[in-house]
Amino acid sequence: MELADRAVGFLLTFTSLSIFTYYTFWVIILPFVDSDNFIHNYFLPQEYAILIPVCAGVVLLSLLCIFIGLVLLKSKKKKA
Amino acid sequence: MLFTSFYSPASHWLCISFFLSCTVLLHLFKGFKWFEIKIRTPELVFIANPVKHVLKLLSLLVVISALWIGLLQASIIPQSHTWLLPIYFIVSLGCYGLFMVGVGLMRFPTCPQEALLLQQDIAEAKDFLKQKGVDVGSN
């Protein structure tokens, strides 16, 4: 249905824009703010700005490799 | 840990100015419309001159990484900021891809009139084949 497609598309754009603004704010703008400002409560400590994308990337790559391995095993089983 | 050891606003300003100069370097892509990498027809994705585009992208990446490594080696930017640039670019690339997919989904043309005409054509073809004796046999 057209409406479901539009809803999914809107959700995707919204999440991508929010992630981008949050990450930009976190990495670029926040170090200029004084350390006792209230806004620091809304953001995690700055080490996580690098840990979280790296962990997400590692998880993504491992899932990809698992998927490829499963597909290869299934094809080999079908041939034998 | 990262971002906490010998951090100073001056070094951070240098990082920011570096990012901005990268956007200036993006003028290599002058004339290339970012929004044209979208699904025009449901089966094909068009980029004009793909080889030239790939070469431009690679040269841009090489220049940016050379400048970043140069800045790091000259100790203008502290070592704790090493991974700032690549991870930021990768995250923004992922966000850009997701954004393009979402926008393409929202603007997908469904062509309701053509769908109706197609249904009429299918009914016509079924009648024709039934007359000739071929059993179409769906539903």
Backbone of each chain as ProteinMPNN parsed JSONL, in Angstrom:
{"seq_chain_A": "MELADRAVGFLLTFTSLSIFTYYTFWVIILPFVDSDNFIHNYFLPQEYAILIPVCAGVVLLSLLCIFIGLVLLKSKKKKA", "coords_chain_A": {"N_chain_A": [[0.842, -1.203, 0.0], [0.332, 2.259, -0.626], [0.42, 4.167, 1.384], [1.654, 2.901, 3.532], [4.213, 2.575, 2.482], [4.958, 5.258, 2.271], [4.957, 5.953, 4.971], [7.003, 4.355, 6.017], [9.147, 5.387, 4.545], [9.184, 8.021, 5.479], [9.791, 7.536, 8.153], [12.376, 6.498, 7.911], [13.813, 8.712, 6.808], [13.499, 10.494, 8.903], [14.824, 9.231, 11.067], [17.413, 9.123, 10.005], [18.09, 11.842, 9.686], [17.875, 12.711, 12.35], [19.849, 11.17, 13.608], [22.074, 12.192, 12.289], [22.091, 14.946, 13.023], [22.277, 14.744, 15.822], [24.749, 13.436, 16.102], [26.492, 15.236, 14.852], [26.196, 17.497, 16.493], [27.133, 16.396, 18.904], [29.824, 15.731, 18.335], [31.007, 17.97, 17.188], [30.013, 20.461, 18.146], [29.688, 20.301, 20.89], [32.247, 20.188, 22.337], [32.89, 22.889, 22.52], [31.261, 23.951, 24.353], [30.851, 25.065, 27.728], [31.916, 23.046, 30.487], [30.149, 22.777, 32.576], [27.622, 23.18, 31.753], [24.05, 22.769, 31.246], [23.408, 21.252, 29.087], [25.039, 19.176, 28.715], [23.999, 17.051, 30.063], [22.293, 15.78, 28.345], [23.758, 14.443, 26.538], [25.854, 11.636, 25.931], [29.01, 10.718, 27.514], [32.074, 11.812, 25.893], [33.707, 9.807, 24.924], [32.146, 7.801, 23.984], [31.336, 8.681, 21.554], [33.008, 7.726, 19.646], [33.226, 5.052, 20.252], [30.648, 3.929, 19.902], [29.876, 4.1, 17.057], [31.96, 2.495, 16.059], [31.55, 0.013, 17.317], [29.004, -0.546, 16.309], [29.618, -0.756, 13.586], [31.304, -2.993, 13.634], [29.537, -4.971, 14.519], [27.758, -4.941, 12.372], [29.405, -5.794, 10.249], [30.041, -8.359, 11.141], [27.535, -9.575, 11.161], [27.002, -9.506, 8.448], [29.017, -11.241, 7.493], [28.192, -13.613, 8.73], [25.749, -13.996, 7.466], [26.579, -14.366, 4.79], [28.073, -16.686, 5.132], [26.084, -18.509, 5.925], [24.509, -18.6, 3.618], [26.336, -19.686, 1.802], [26.766, -22.2, 2.975], [24.228, -23.274, 2.738], [23.933, -23.46, -0.024], [25.926, -25.286, -0.606], [24.971, -27.513, 0.694], [22.751, -28.015, -0.814], [23.818, -28.751, -3.207], [25.099, -31.114, -2.629]], "CA_chain_A": [[0.0, 0.0, 0.0], [1.131, 3.468, -0.808], [0.569, 4.895, 2.648], [2.656, 2.202, 4.341], [5.512, 2.941, 1.919], [5.298, 6.625, 2.656], [5.259, 5.993, 6.405], [8.343, 3.787, 6.208], [10.1, 6.356, 4.016], [9.282, 9.151, 6.401], [10.513, 7.08, 9.352], [13.801, 6.393, 7.581], [14.423, 10.036, 6.708], [13.528, 11.114, 10.228], [15.908, 8.644, 11.868], [18.725, 9.497, 9.48], [18.35, 13.242, 10.015], [18.095, 12.869, 13.788], [21.173, 10.634, 13.935], [23.101, 13.091, 11.791], [22.178, 16.155, 13.833], [22.772, 14.396, 17.157], [26.171, 13.132, 16.045], [27.222, 16.477, 14.574], [26.164, 18.268, 17.723], [27.959, 15.713, 19.889], [31.253, 15.703, 18.037], [31.598, 19.232, 16.757], [29.619, 21.66, 18.866], [29.74, 20.144, 22.34], [33.496, 20.568, 23.019], [33.027, 24.321, 22.738], [30.385, 24.381, 25.429], [31.463, 24.911, 29.049], [31.67, 21.689, 30.969], [29.101, 22.688, 33.597], [26.356, 23.565, 31.148], [23.042, 21.739, 31.464], [23.169, 20.484, 27.864], [25.859, 17.967, 28.756], [23.24, 15.927, 30.6], [21.554, 15.083, 27.306], [24.676, 13.726, 25.667], [26.741, 10.705, 26.613], [30.404, 11.18, 27.508], [32.548, 11.924, 24.518], [34.401, 8.621, 24.403], [31.189, 6.954, 23.289], [31.131, 9.164, 20.185], [33.801, 6.893, 18.749], [32.985, 3.644, 20.532], [29.367, 3.417, 19.427], [29.91, 3.756, 15.626], [32.865, 1.378, 15.787], [30.875, -1.236, 17.703], [27.93, -0.803, 15.353], [30.231, -1.234, 12.352], [31.793, -4.359, 13.833], [28.364, -5.853, 14.549], [27.224, -5.026, 11.008], [30.284, -6.636, 9.435], [29.943, -9.761, 11.559], [26.252, -10.092, 10.679], [27.158, -9.728, 7.014], [29.794, -12.462, 7.279], [27.363, -14.762, 9.116], [24.759, -14.211, 6.42], [27.249, -14.95, 3.631], [28.418, -18.067, 5.462], [24.875, -19.342, 5.905], [24.093, -18.798, 2.223], [27.267, -20.624, 1.176], [26.519, -23.536, 3.492], [22.969, -23.782, 2.19], [24.133, -23.834, -1.423], [26.734, -26.504, -0.657], [24.123, -28.622, 1.088], [21.818, -28.327, -1.891], [24.54, -29.426, -4.285], [25.481, -32.482, -2.194]], "C_chain_A": [[0.868, 1.24, 0.0], [1.403, 4.163, 0.525], [1.612, 4.247, 3.54], [4.058, 2.533, 3.836], [5.929, 4.327, 2.357], [5.667, 6.723, 4.13], [6.661, 5.47, 6.673], [9.406, 4.751, 5.716], [10.296, 7.536, 4.947], [10.057, 8.767, 7.654], [12.008, 7.018, 9.095], [14.464, 7.757, 7.517], [14.541, 10.677, 8.075], [14.667, 10.57, 11.069], [17.268, 9.075, 11.339], [19.066, 10.937, 9.834], [18.639, 13.417, 11.5], [19.465, 12.35, 14.184], [22.259, 11.601, 13.492], [23.23, 14.332, 12.666], [22.731, 15.861, 15.221], [24.269, 14.174, 17.119], [26.997, 14.374, 15.761], [27.324, 17.336, 15.814], [27.162, 17.721, 18.741], [29.439, 15.954, 19.634], [31.798, 17.109, 17.842], [31.265, 20.369, 17.707], [29.89, 21.529, 20.355], [31.081, 20.478, 22.979], [33.668, 22.057, 23.238], [32.217, 24.806, 23.911], [31.105, 24.171, 26.755], [31.023, 23.612, 29.695], [30.598, 21.635, 32.043], [27.775, 23.193, 33.077], [25.351, 22.431, 31.304], [22.94, 20.792, 30.277], [23.976, 19.196, 27.88], [25.109, 16.785, 29.338], [22.558, 15.124, 29.502], [22.453, 14.268, 26.403], [25.556, 12.823, 26.502], [28.15, 11.284, 26.646], [31.066, 10.985, 26.16], [33.277, 10.694, 24.011], [33.449, 7.765, 23.594], [30.933, 7.422, 21.87], [31.939, 8.362, 19.192], [33.496, 5.427, 18.982], [31.73, 3.135, 19.843], [29.38, 3.172, 17.917], [30.819, 2.581, 15.321], [32.207, 0.056, 16.152], [29.766, -1.577, 16.728], [28.484, -1.336, 14.041], [30.717, -2.659, 12.471], [30.635, -5.346, 13.834], [27.804, -6.04, 13.146], [28.058, -5.959, 10.148], [30.154, -8.102, 9.817], [28.625, -10.371, 11.109], [26.317, -10.396, 9.19], [27.901, -11.027, 6.741], [28.986, -13.698, 7.645], [26.359, -15.068, 8.02], [25.379, -14.877, 5.205], [27.599, -16.41, 3.891], [27.219, -18.989, 5.416], [24.45, -19.64, 4.472], [25.005, -19.804, 1.531], [27.023, -22.052, 1.655], [25.262, -24.138, 2.883], [23.148, -24.228, 0.75], [24.942, -25.115, -1.53], [25.892, -27.716, -0.288], [23.195, -29.032, -0.042], [22.507, -29.09, -3.019], [24.839, -30.871, -3.905], [24.293, -33.371, -1.912]], "O_chain_A": [[1.971, 1.264, 0.545], [2.495, 4.683, 0.753], [2.367, 4.936, 4.225], [4.978, 2.746, 4.625], [7.069, 4.561, 2.756], [6.569, 7.472, 4.504], [7.416, 6.054, 7.45], [10.439, 4.93, 6.362], [11.416, 7.993, 5.176], [10.867, 9.543, 8.162], [12.812, 7.425, 9.933], [15.536, 7.96, 8.088], [15.541, 11.323, 8.385], [15.394, 11.33, 11.71], [18.177, 9.362, 12.118], [20.192, 11.23, 10.235], [19.533, 14.175, 11.877], [20.169, 12.972, 14.979], [23.239, 11.817, 14.204], [24.34, 14.733, 13.015], [23.549, 16.618, 15.743], [24.992, 14.658, 17.989], [28.067, 14.562, 16.342], [28.395, 17.842, 16.15], [27.926, 18.466, 19.354], [30.203, 16.315, 20.529], [32.909, 17.416, 18.272], [32.142, 21.164, 18.045], [30.27, 22.496, 21.014], [31.085, 21.015, 24.086], [34.497, 22.467, 24.05], [32.428, 25.908, 24.417], [31.876, 23.223, 26.905], [29.907, 23.138, 29.48], [30.164, 20.541, 32.402], [26.903, 23.588, 33.851], [25.735, 21.274, 31.474], [22.453, 19.669, 30.414], [23.661, 18.243, 27.166], [25.514, 15.639, 29.143], [22.272, 13.94, 29.679], [21.968, 13.485, 25.587], [25.957, 13.166, 27.614], [28.462, 12.218, 25.908], [30.68, 10.113, 25.381], [33.455, 10.537, 22.803], [33.852, 7.088, 22.649], [30.383, 6.677, 21.059], [31.595, 8.318, 18.011], [33.502, 4.633, 18.041], [31.73, 2.048, 19.267], [28.929, 2.106, 17.498], [30.52, 1.764, 14.45], [32.288, -0.912, 15.396], [29.592, -2.737, 16.354], [27.913, -2.247, 13.443], [30.572, -3.452, 11.541], [30.72, -6.42, 13.237], [27.422, -7.146, 12.765], [27.529, -6.798, 9.419], [30.153, -8.983, 8.957], [28.58, -11.538, 10.719], [25.771, -11.394, 8.719], [27.5, -11.819, 5.888], [29.072, -14.719, 6.963], [26.131, -16.227, 7.676], [24.817, -15.818, 4.645], [27.453, -17.263, 3.016], [27.312, -20.116, 4.929], [24.079, -20.766, 4.141], [24.544, -20.662, 0.777], [27.062, -22.997, 0.867], [25.212, -25.324, 2.555], [22.592, -25.245, 0.337], [24.701, -25.938, -2.413], [26.053, -28.797, -0.855], [22.885, -30.21, -0.222], [21.912, -29.935, -3.688], [24.832, -31.754, -4.762], [24.465, -34.533, -1.543]]}, "seq_chain_B": "MLFTSFYSPASHWLCISFFLSCTVLLHLFKGFKWFEIKIRTPELVFIANPVKHVLKLLSLLVVISALWIGLLQASIIPQSHTWLLPIYFIVSLGCYGLFMVGVGLMRFPTCPQEALLLQQDIAEAKDFLKQKGVDVGSN", "coords_chain_B": {"N_chain_B": [[41.976, 8.817, 27.844], [39.962, 9.115, 24.882], [39.511, 12.387, 23.616], [39.786, 13.598, 26.059], [42.35, 13.958, 27.007], [44.842, 16.42, 26.974], [43.142, 18.309, 25.625], [42.121, 21.145, 23.78], [40.454, 24.229, 23.087], [41.514, 25.483, 20.849], [42.72, 23.518, 19.246], [40.445, 22.137, 18.628], [39.061, 24.035, 17.122], [40.731, 23.982, 14.92], [40.198, 21.442, 13.866], [37.55, 21.844, 13.106], [37.789, 23.84, 11.17], [39.158, 22.385, 9.327], [37.248, 20.504, 8.53], [35.462, 22.281, 7.276], [37.001, 23.194, 5.149], [37.088, 20.876, 3.74], [34.514, 20.788, 2.749], [34.726, 22.872, 0.986], [36.492, 21.731, -0.804], [34.767, 20.001, -1.918], [33.868, 21.214, -4.159], [34.949, 20.047, -6.311], [33.033, 18.457, -7.183], [31.342, 20.019, -8.519], [28.463, 20.783, -10.354], [27.509, 18.241, -10.304], [24.595, 16.767, -9.411], [23.524, 16.019, -6.296], [21.087, 14.969, -5.652], [20.372, 13.451, -7.757], [21.122, 10.859, -7.695], [18.992, 8.87, -7.452], [16.189, 6.689, -7.482], [15.011, 6.562, -10.542], [13.545, 5.127, -12.52], [11.832, 2.128, -11.586], [13.686, 0.035, -11.879], [16.244, 0.906, -12.511], [19.215, 2.726, -11.635], [20.529, 5.858, -12.158], [23.711, 7.269, -12.863], [25.474, 9.825, -14.354], [28.354, 9.42, -16.37], [30.004, 7.317, -14.829], [32.656, 6.406, -14.317], [34.258, 8.665, -14.308], [33.149, 9.914, -12.139], [33.773, 8.167, -10.032], [36.543, 8.404, -10.056], [36.86, 11.077, -9.361], [35.811, 10.997, -6.775], [37.657, 9.293, -5.488], [40.003, 10.804, -5.704], [39.315, 12.977, -4.151], [39.05, 11.751, -1.638], [41.697, 10.891, -1.232], [43.04, 13.336, -1.083], [41.845, 14.496, 1.166], [42.525, 12.649, 3.202], [45.287, 12.795, 3.097], [45.764, 15.445, 3.887], [44.681, 15.327, 6.468], [46.319, 13.42, 7.767], [48.725, 14.747, 7.537], [48.232, 16.996, 9.154], [47.986, 15.695, 11.602], [50.543, 14.544, 11.96], [52.12, 16.775, 12.12], [51.605, 17.564, 14.628], [49.685, 19.434, 15.072], [47.089, 18.867, 15.536], [45.962, 17.142, 18.333], [46.88, 13.728, 19.25], [44.768, 12.349, 20.28], [42.594, 12.922, 18.797], [42.57, 11.385, 16.544], [40.833, 9.531, 15.283], [38.667, 11.006, 14.7], [37.92, 12.276, 12.24], [37.658, 10.148, 10.145], [35.631, 8.487, 11.206], [33.539, 10.26, 11.517], [33.014, 10.935, 8.863], [32.235, 8.431, 7.875], [29.939, 7.889, 9.362], [28.343, 10.031, 8.522], [28.122, 9.385, 5.828], [26.658, 7.001, 5.957], [24.293, 8.058, 7.02], [23.535, 9.725, 4.921], [23.045, 7.853, 2.88], [20.872, 6.424, 3.987], [19.042, 8.492, 4.153], [18.622, 9.101, 1.442], [17.418, 6.746, 0.601], [15.071, 6.797, 2.122], [13.842, 9.145, 1.14], [13.505, 8.448, -1.531], [11.689, 6.338, -1.244], [9.516, 7.752, -0.251], [8.847, 9.319, -2.419], [7.994, 7.599, -4.339], [6.688, 6.761, -7.504], [3.47, 5.624, -8.116], [1.615, 5.409, -10.15], [-1.435, 5.218, -10.629], [-3.317, 5.276, -12.733], [-2.133, 3.838, -14.8], [-1.998, 1.377, -13.547], [-4.687, 0.671, -13.459], [-5.294, 0.524, -16.224], [-3.64, -1.597, -16.805], [-4.852, -3.689, -15.403], [-7.213, -3.844, -16.873], [-6.186, -4.654, -19.345], [-5.237, -7.17, -18.632], [-7.626, -8.514, -18.04], [-8.827, -8.468, -20.543], [-6.996, -10.039, -22.007], [-7.289, -12.474, -20.719], [-9.951, -13.143, -21.36], [-9.713, -13.382, -24.128], [-7.943, -15.546, -24.366], [-9.449, -17.525, -23.152], [-11.503, -17.798, -24.958], [-10.12, -18.884, -27.103], [-9.611, -21.307, -26.042], [-7.557, -21.85, -24.281], [-6.698, -22.544, -20.984], [-6.461, -20.264, -18.517], [-6.484, -20.133, -15.729], [-5.953, -18.847, -13.154], [-6.633, -17.506, -9.834]], "CA_chain_B": [[40.965, 8.354, 26.879], [39.769, 10.031, 23.762], [38.907, 13.709, 23.795], [39.948, 14.171, 27.395], [43.738, 14.317, 27.29], [45.305, 17.698, 26.426], [42.209, 18.9, 24.687], [42.063, 22.604, 23.891], [39.546, 24.768, 22.059], [42.226, 25.852, 19.619], [42.841, 22.336, 18.386], [39.127, 21.804, 18.118], [38.799, 24.959, 16.023], [41.462, 23.522, 13.74], [39.435, 20.345, 13.279], [36.346, 22.367, 12.453], [38.179, 24.517, 9.931], [39.497, 21.345, 8.372], [35.988, 20.006, 7.977], [34.893, 23.271, 6.366], [37.775, 23.205, 3.914], [36.667, 19.705, 2.973], [33.332, 21.142, 1.966], [35.209, 23.674, -0.147], [37.047, 20.787, -1.769], [33.673, 19.328, -2.593], [33.608, 21.871, -5.435], [35.32, 19.134, -7.374], [31.81, 17.835, -7.643], [30.465, 21.066, -9.03], [27.712, 20.339, -11.509], [26.927, 16.933, -10.049], [23.481, 16.98, -8.513], [23.475, 14.924, -5.332], [19.774, 14.367, -5.566], [20.051, 12.666, -8.93], [21.322, 9.438, -7.443], [17.799, 8.337, -6.844], [15.603, 5.693, -8.361], [14.119, 7.228, -11.491], [12.598, 4.057, -12.847], [11.979, 1.156, -10.499], [14.722, -0.977, -12.043], [17.572, 1.415, -12.832], [19.736, 3.899, -10.943], [21.383, 6.538, -13.124], [24.728, 8.288, -12.611], [26.14, 10.125, -15.615], [29.811, 9.233, -16.339], [30.342, 6.713, -13.532], [34.095, 6.257, -14.076], [34.789, 9.974, -13.901], [32.663, 10.199, -10.795], [34.555, 7.373, -9.082], [37.885, 8.976, -9.955], [36.775, 12.303, -8.576], [35.611, 10.628, -5.372], [38.913, 8.772, -4.958], [40.973, 11.88, -5.526], [38.888, 13.762, -2.992], [39.39, 10.988, -0.439], [43.146, 10.903, -1.053], [43.453, 14.667, -0.638], [41.405, 14.725, 2.545], [43.298, 11.832, 4.141], [46.659, 13.303, 3.151], [45.754, 16.64, 4.719], [44.426, 14.963, 7.865], [47.519, 12.773, 8.31], [49.718, 15.802, 7.677], [47.932, 17.779, 10.348], [48.275, 14.877, 12.781], [51.974, 14.35, 12.128], [52.749, 18.033, 12.523], [51.182, 17.794, 16.016], [48.78, 20.575, 15.187], [45.91, 18.275, 16.161], [46.466, 16.106, 19.256], [46.688, 12.365, 18.792], [43.508, 11.784, 20.751], [41.545, 13.224, 17.82], [42.927, 10.71, 15.299], [39.76, 8.839, 14.591], [37.5, 11.888, 14.602], [37.503, 12.525, 10.859], [37.122, 9.031, 9.358], [34.374, 7.971, 11.731], [32.491, 11.231, 11.227], [32.637, 10.81, 7.463], [31.517, 7.188, 7.648], [28.59, 8.033, 9.914], [27.548, 10.913, 7.672], [27.818, 8.657, 4.599], [25.532, 6.121, 6.241], [23.086, 8.867, 7.156], [23.153, 10.193, 3.593], [22.424, 6.741, 2.165], [19.558, 6.168, 4.575], [18.185, 9.61, 3.8], [18.239, 8.962, 0.039], [16.46, 5.638, 0.498], [13.788, 7.247, 2.657], [13.245, 10.116, 0.224], [13.052, 7.712, -2.709], [10.479, 5.617, -0.871], [8.381, 8.663, -0.1], [8.443, 9.889, -3.696], [7.893, 6.55, -5.346], [5.48, 6.965, -8.297], [2.716, 4.382, -8.191], [0.876, 5.418, -11.412], [-2.699, 4.48, -10.468], [-4.042, 5.095, -13.994], [-1.521, 2.719, -15.523], [-2.385, 0.129, -12.889], [-6.045, 0.357, -13.906], [-5.202, 0.064, -17.603], [-3.025, -2.929, -16.8], [-5.879, -4.66, -15.006], [-8.125, -4.038, -18.012], [-5.483, -5.471, -20.328], [-5.18, -8.558, -18.163], [-8.962, -9.114, -18.213], [-9.002, -8.691, -21.983], [-6.177, -11.173, -22.447], [-7.877, -13.706, -20.186], [-11.121, -13.477, -22.172], [-9.265, -13.815, -25.44], [-7.378, -16.886, -24.287], [-10.514, -18.472, -22.823], [-12.201, -18.082, -26.209], [-9.321, -19.781, -27.915], [-9.566, -22.632, -25.457], [-6.459, -22.033, -23.335], [-7.163, -22.315, -19.621], [-5.476, -19.434, -17.821], [-6.457, -20.873, -14.469], [-5.553, -18.213, -11.895], [-7.738, -17.273, -8.866]], "C_chain_B": [[40.786, 9.427, 25.811], [39.111, 11.313, 24.227], [39.16, 14.305, 25.171], [41.385, 14.611, 27.658], [44.169, 15.483, 26.409], [44.405, 18.23, 25.308], [42.241, 20.416, 24.867], [41.12, 23.13, 22.827], [40.247, 25.128, 20.767], [42.342, 24.669, 18.691], [41.485, 21.938, 17.828], [38.727, 22.732, 16.991], [39.519, 24.529, 14.754], [40.729, 22.38, 13.061], [38.249, 20.873, 12.503], [36.704, 23.053, 11.147], [38.592, 23.511, 8.88], [38.26, 20.776, 7.728], [35.426, 20.984, 6.954], [35.679, 23.327, 5.067], [37.489, 21.967, 3.084], [35.431, 20.022, 2.162], [33.707, 22.04, 0.801], [35.767, 22.764, -1.22], [35.954, 20.061, -2.526], [33.281, 20.033, -3.881], [34.145, 21.094, -6.611], [34.077, 18.521, -8.0], [30.806, 18.871, -8.116], [29.739, 20.571, -10.268], [27.109, 18.971, -11.317], [25.823, 17.131, -9.037], [23.372, 15.781, -7.592], [22.143, 14.21, -5.366], [19.416, 13.565, -6.803], [20.408, 11.21, -8.78], [20.078, 8.958, -6.732], [17.177, 7.409, -7.862], [14.635, 6.415, -9.29], [13.089, 6.261, -12.01], [12.804, 2.973, -11.804], [13.136, 0.198, -10.674], [16.114, -0.383, -12.131], [17.942, 2.591, -11.948], [20.723, 4.56, -11.888], [22.429, 7.403, -12.459], [25.373, 8.559, -13.959], [27.64, 10.013, -15.427], [30.273, 8.602, -15.027], [31.832, 6.638, -13.277], [34.69, 7.577, -13.619], [34.383, 10.296, -12.474], [33.467, 9.451, -9.744], [35.947, 7.953, -8.918], [37.885, 10.26, -9.148], [36.651, 11.997, -7.097], [36.911, 10.147, -4.741], [39.932, 9.871, -4.736], [40.613, 12.748, -4.333], [39.258, 13.068, -1.682], [40.884, 11.032, -0.158], [43.603, 12.254, -0.513], [43.083, 14.892, 0.817], [42.24, 13.93, 3.528], [44.733, 12.321, 4.229], [46.744, 14.532, 4.055], [45.586, 16.292, 6.193], [45.657, 14.345, 8.505], [48.629, 13.792, 8.479], [49.509, 16.633, 8.925], [48.247, 17.01, 11.619], [49.77, 14.793, 13.038], [52.662, 15.614, 12.581], [52.337, 18.444, 13.916], [50.343, 19.047, 16.155], [47.495, 20.104, 15.844], [46.407, 17.177, 17.086], [46.069, 14.709, 18.813], [45.358, 11.777, 19.234], [42.39, 12.009, 19.751], [41.718, 12.436, 16.532], [41.726, 10.205, 14.552], [38.537, 9.718, 14.399], [36.998, 11.97, 13.172], [36.954, 11.308, 10.144], [35.775, 8.552, 9.872], [33.24, 8.956, 11.456], [32.044, 11.124, 9.787], [31.85, 9.533, 7.204], [30.092, 7.285, 8.171], [27.744, 8.931, 9.025], [27.225, 10.249, 6.341], [26.65, 7.712, 4.803], [24.227, 6.88, 6.364], [22.602, 9.354, 5.811], [22.484, 9.082, 2.805], [21.022, 6.454, 2.661], [18.56, 7.257, 4.181], [17.693, 9.485, 2.364], [17.227, 7.852, -0.138], [15.09, 6.081, 0.992], [13.088, 8.211, 1.724], [12.732, 9.416, -1.029], [11.78, 6.933, -2.438], [9.276, 6.55, -0.815], [7.892, 9.171, -1.437], [8.183, 8.852, -4.743], [6.62, 6.73, -6.145], [4.733, 5.656, -8.478], [1.864, 4.293, -9.456], [-0.442, 4.68, -11.315], [-3.451, 4.286, -11.774], [-3.478, 3.929, -14.78], [-1.875, 1.399, -14.889], [-3.773, -0.294, -13.332], [-6.039, -0.17, -15.334], [-4.61, -1.334, -17.682], [-4.042, -3.988, -16.411], [-6.847, -4.923, -16.141], [-7.485, -4.898, -19.078], [-5.45, -6.93, -19.919], [-6.528, -9.24, -18.363], [-9.221, -9.424, -19.683], [-8.262, -9.918, -22.459], [-6.765, -12.487, -21.957], [-9.082, -14.128, -21.004], [-10.707, -14.064, -23.497], [-8.761, -15.254, -25.394], [-8.453, -17.917, -23.965], [-11.318, -18.819, -24.064], [-11.429, -19.072, -27.039], [-9.16, -21.14, -27.287], [-8.433, -22.85, -24.481], [-6.975, -21.686, -21.945], [-6.102, -21.527, -18.853], [-5.334, -19.853, -16.358], [-5.923, -20.172, -13.242], [-6.802, -17.928, -11.072], [-8.482, -18.568, -8.629]], "O_chain_B": [[41.395, 10.496, 25.859], [38.264, 11.312, 25.12], [38.764, 15.446, 25.413], [41.618, 15.531, 28.441], [43.873, 15.504, 25.215], [44.859, 18.551, 24.21], [42.374, 20.908, 25.987], [41.001, 22.527, 21.761], [39.639, 25.085, 19.698], [42.097, 24.786, 17.491], [41.382, 21.46, 16.698], [38.126, 22.295, 16.01], [38.998, 24.686, 13.65], [40.637, 22.337, 11.834], [37.966, 20.425, 11.392], [36.02, 22.881, 10.138], [38.407, 23.741, 7.685], [38.22, 20.583, 6.513], [34.966, 20.575, 5.888], [35.094, 23.491, 3.997], [37.627, 21.993, 1.861], [35.303, 19.583, 1.019], [33.08, 21.981, -0.257], [35.546, 22.99, -2.41], [36.171, 19.566, -3.632], [32.45, 19.52, -4.631], [33.855, 21.413, -7.764], [34.066, 18.125, -9.166], [29.596, 18.642, -8.116], [30.367, 19.986, -11.151], [26.259, 18.57, -12.111], [26.07, 17.605, -7.928], [23.153, 14.658, -8.046], [22.065, 13.003, -5.14], [18.303, 13.051, -6.911], [20.049, 10.394, -9.63], [20.113, 8.67, -5.536], [17.622, 7.365, -9.009], [13.557, 6.833, -8.864], [11.89, 6.534, -11.953], [13.87, 2.914, -11.193], [13.552, -0.417, -9.692], [17.089, -1.083, -11.858], [17.074, 3.371, -11.555], [21.651, 3.912, -12.371], [22.097, 8.198, -11.579], [25.781, 7.621, -14.644], [28.16, 10.472, -14.41], [30.874, 9.283, -14.197], [32.257, 6.788, -12.131], [35.5, 7.631, -12.693], [35.153, 10.867, -11.702], [33.807, 10.005, -8.699], [36.484, 8.001, -7.811], [38.791, 10.506, -8.351], [37.289, 12.637, -6.261], [37.244, 10.525, -3.618], [40.637, 9.888, -3.727], [41.487, 13.199, -3.593], [39.718, 13.708, -0.737], [41.305, 11.187, 0.989], [44.438, 12.324, 0.389], [43.879, 15.403, 1.605], [42.631, 14.452, 4.572], [45.342, 12.274, 5.298], [47.654, 14.657, 4.874], [46.244, 16.867, 7.06], [46.014, 14.682, 9.634], [49.393, 13.727, 9.441], [50.449, 16.94, 9.658], [48.716, 17.587, 12.6], [50.224, 14.947, 14.172], [53.646, 15.573, 13.32], [52.667, 19.543, 14.36], [50.292, 19.655, 17.224], [46.879, 20.839, 16.615], [47.209, 16.345, 16.66], [45.077, 14.515, 18.109], [44.871, 10.818, 18.636], [41.346, 11.363, 19.837], [41.093, 12.764, 15.523], [41.595, 10.412, 13.345], [37.484, 9.235, 13.982], [35.814, 11.765, 12.905], [35.868, 11.397, 9.57], [34.878, 8.246, 9.087], [32.111, 8.544, 11.19], [30.851, 11.207, 9.495], [30.907, 9.534, 6.413], [29.15, 6.828, 7.523], [26.57, 8.645, 8.788], [26.167, 10.512, 5.769], [25.76, 7.616, 3.958], [23.185, 6.431, 5.887], [21.396, 9.398, 5.565], [21.478, 9.313, 2.136], [20.096, 6.264, 1.872], [17.392, 6.98, 3.912], [16.52, 9.723, 2.078], [16.287, 7.979, -0.923], [14.071, 5.784, 0.367], [11.876, 8.118, 1.529], [11.659, 9.744, -1.534], [10.892, 6.867, -3.288], [8.178, 6.209, -1.257], [6.702, 9.431, -1.613], [8.15, 9.173, -5.931], [5.549, 6.844, -5.549], [5.31, 4.676, -8.949], [1.425, 3.2, -9.81], [-0.562, 3.592, -11.879], [-4.142, 3.282, -11.948], [-4.219, 3.131, -15.354], [-2.039, 0.399, -15.588], [-4.02, -1.479, -13.558], [-6.684, -1.173, -15.637], [-5.016, -2.151, -18.509], [-4.093, -5.059, -17.015], [-7.261, -6.061, -16.365], [-8.137, -5.767, -19.657], [-5.615, -7.821, -20.752], [-6.59, -10.391, -18.796], [-9.753, -10.478, -20.032], [-8.797, -10.735, -23.208], [-6.75, -13.49, -22.671], [-9.244, -15.308, -21.317], [-11.239, -15.078, -23.95], [-9.096, -16.074, -26.249], [-8.391, -19.051, -24.441], [-11.763, -19.954, -24.234], [-12.005, -19.995, -27.615], [-8.627, -22.05, -27.922], [-8.337, -23.928, -23.894], [-7.616, -20.652, -21.755], [-5.011, -22.024, -18.573], [-4.229, -19.92, -15.818], [-5.461, -20.857, -12.33], [-7.917, -18.093, -11.568], [-9.44, -18.597, -7.857]]}, "name": "protein", "num_of_chains": 2, "seq": "MELADRAVGFLLTFTSLSIFTYYTFWVIILPFVDSDNFIHNYFLPQEYAILIPVCAGVVLLSLLCIFIGLVLLKSKKKKAMLFTSFYSPASHWLCISFFLSCTVLLHLFKGFKWFEIKIRTPELVFIANPVKHVLKLLSLLVVISALWIGLLQASIIPQSHTWLLPIYFIVSLGCYGLFMVGVGLMRFPTCPQEALLLQQDIAEAKDFLKQKGVDVGSN"}
